[in-house]
């Protein structure tokens, strides 16, 4: 296999990796980014809901 010496996103450096290894690493990094993006937005929504409920004095009936 041919080796690649590439810089991805200026952060990850893959030296002497095969094309298959590079693709697998790139997919793994992309999935991590997607997971963090989703987690970030879920957290923001949960915080917005909590803030809205507190501001309008809405009581969660499930906690009774």
Buried (B, 14 or more C-beta within 10 A) or exposed (E): EEEEEEEEEEEEEBEEBEEEBBEEBBEEBEEEEEEEEEEEEEEEEEEEEEEEEEEEEEEEEEEE
